[in-house]
Amino acid sequence: MYGNINRMIVKNNEIRRTCSECGSDYYAASSPMQELCPECAHFLYGYENCPHDFQNGRCVKCHWDGSSSEYIKTIRD
């Protein structure tokens, strides 16, 4: 009905979005693109990636959970 809407959550004054490529939540401020997490923006468009620091299954800097789409997996490997 609404097409591909990017979900947005505000928690602890951090705006979180859901990546339209891999499905992971991420901090909106951590990515140069509105609908992609830093990881997907990096591999799809060459933007600088987050220097990930994982704790409890998520990057504490960008909130990415390590998800990758099948397409990202093929171009990353």
C-alpha positions as CSV (number, residue, x, y, z in Angstrom):
1,M,0.0,0.0,0.0
2,Y,2.7,2.5,0.9
3,G,5.6,1.0,-1.0
4,N,9.1,1.0,0.4
5,I,8.9,3.2,3.4
6,N,12.0,3.7,5.5
7,R,11.0,3.1,9.2
8,M,12.3,5.7,11.6
9,I,12.5,5.3,15.4
10,V,13.6,7.9,17.9
11,K,15.0,6.5,21.1
12,N,17.3,8.3,23.6
13,N,17.4,11.3,21.3
14,E,19.0,9.1,18.5
15,I,17.1,8.8,15.3
16,R,17.2,5.3,14.0
17,R,16.3,4.1,10.5
18,T,16.0,0.8,8.8
19,C,18.3,0.2,5.9
20,S,16.4,-0.5,2.7
21,E,19.1,-2.8,1.4
22,C,20.1,-5.1,4.3
23,G,17.2,-4.5,6.8
24,S,19.4,-3.5,9.8
25,D,18.5,-0.6,12.0
26,Y,21.2,2.2,12.1
27,Y,21.7,5.6,13.5
28,A,20.5,8.1,10.9
29,A,23.4,10.5,11.7
30,S,26.0,7.8,11.0
31,S,25.1,7.4,7.3
32,P,25.5,9.9,4.4
33,M,22.4,8.3,2.8
34,Q,18.9,8.5,4.2
35,E,17.8,5.0,3.3
36,L,21.0,3.0,3.6
37,C,23.2,2.1,6.6
38,P,26.8,3.1,6.4
39,E,27.8,-0.4,5.4
40,C,25.5,-0.6,2.4
41,A,26.2,3.1,1.4
42,H,29.9,2.1,1.4
43,F,29.6,-0.9,-0.8
44,L,26.9,0.5,-3.1
45,Y,28.1,4.1,-3.6
46,G,31.6,4.3,-2.2
47,Y,30.9,6.4,0.8
48,E,33.3,6.1,3.8
49,N,32.3,3.2,6.0
50,C,31.9,3.3,9.7
51,P,34.9,2.0,11.7
52,H,32.6,-0.6,13.4
53,D,33.0,-1.4,17.0
54,F,30.7,-4.3,17.9
55,Q,29.4,-4.9,21.4
56,N,26.5,-7.1,22.1
57,G,25.8,-7.8,18.4
58,R,25.7,-4.1,17.3
59,C,28.1,-1.5,16.3
60,V,28.1,1.1,19.1
61,K,29.0,3.9,16.6
62,C,26.3,3.3,13.9
63,H,24.0,0.6,15.4
64,W,24.4,-1.7,12.4
65,D,23.8,-5.4,13.3
66,G,26.1,-7.0,10.7
67,S,23.3,-7.8,8.3
68,S,24.1,-7.9,4.5
69,S,21.9,-8.4,1.5
70,E,22.7,-11.2,-0.9
71,Y,23.9,-8.5,-3.4
72,I,26.2,-6.9,-0.9
73,K,27.6,-10.3,0.0
74,T,28.5,-10.9,-3.7
75,I,30.3,-7.6,-4.2
76,R,32.1,-7.6,-0.8
77,D,33.6,-11.1,-1.2
